[in-house]
């Protein structure tokens, strides 16, 4: 039997939870799957923004 392991606990507003419940009903996925996908999208977006910044700006350390 596979044992569930809690990776991370997130805090949601009630309105967000209601939206997630609706998404759960529409897609048929579990809440953890929906949240996992959303977190991946968020991190990908942040990574893209960082790449864009690195492409156009340089970092200089001043001592």
C-alpha positions as CSV (number, residue, x, y, z in Angstrom):
1,X,0.0,0.0,0.0
2,X,1.3,3.4,-1.0
3,X,1.6,5.9,1.9
4,X,0.7,9.5,1.2
5,X,3.4,12.1,2.0
6,X,2.5,15.7,2.6
7,X,5.0,17.7,0.5
8,X,3.8,21.2,1.3
9,X,0.9,22.9,3.0
10,X,-0.7,25.9,1.4
11,X,-3.0,28.5,2.8
12,X,-6.0,29.5,0.6
13,X,-8.8,32.1,0.9
14,X,-12.3,30.7,0.9
15,X,-13.0,32.2,-2.5
16,X,-10.0,30.5,-4.0
17,X,-11.0,27.2,-2.4
18,X,-14.5,27.5,-4.0
19,X,-12.8,28.1,-7.4
20,X,-10.7,25.1,-6.9
21,X,-13.7,23.0,-6.0
22,X,-15.4,24.1,-9.2
23,X,-12.3,23.3,-11.2
24,X,-12.2,19.9,-9.6
25,X,-15.8,19.2,-10.7
26,X,-15.1,20.4,-14.2
27,X,-11.8,18.6,-14.8
28,X,-12.4,15.5,-12.6
29,X,-8.9,16.0,-11.2
30,X,-8.0,15.9,-7.5
31,X,-7.3,19.2,-5.7
32,X,-3.7,18.3,-5.2
33,X,-3.2,17.7,-9.0
34,X,-4.8,21.0,-9.8
35,X,-2.6,22.9,-7.2
36,X,0.5,21.0,-8.4
37,X,-0.1,22.1,-12.0
38,X,-0.8,25.7,-10.9
39,X,2.4,25.8,-8.9
40,X,4.4,24.5,-11.9
41,X,2.9,27.1,-14.2
42,X,3.7,29.8,-11.6
43,X,7.3,28.7,-11.4
44,X,7.7,28.5,-15.2
45,X,6.3,32.0,-15.5
46,X,8.7,33.3,-12.9
47,X,11.6,31.5,-14.6
48,X,10.7,33.1,-17.9
49,X,10.6,36.6,-16.3
50,X,14.0,36.0,-14.7
51,X,15.5,34.9,-18.1
52,X,14.1,38.0,-19.8
53,X,15.6,40.2,-17.1
54,X,19.0,38.4,-17.3
55,X,18.9,38.8,-21.1
56,X,18.5,42.6,-21.0
57,X,20.3,43.5,-17.8
58,X,23.7,42.7,-16.2
59,X,24.5,42.3,-12.6
60,X,27.3,44.3,-11.1
61,X,28.6,43.8,-7.6
62,X,29.9,47.0,-6.0
63,X,32.2,46.8,-3.0
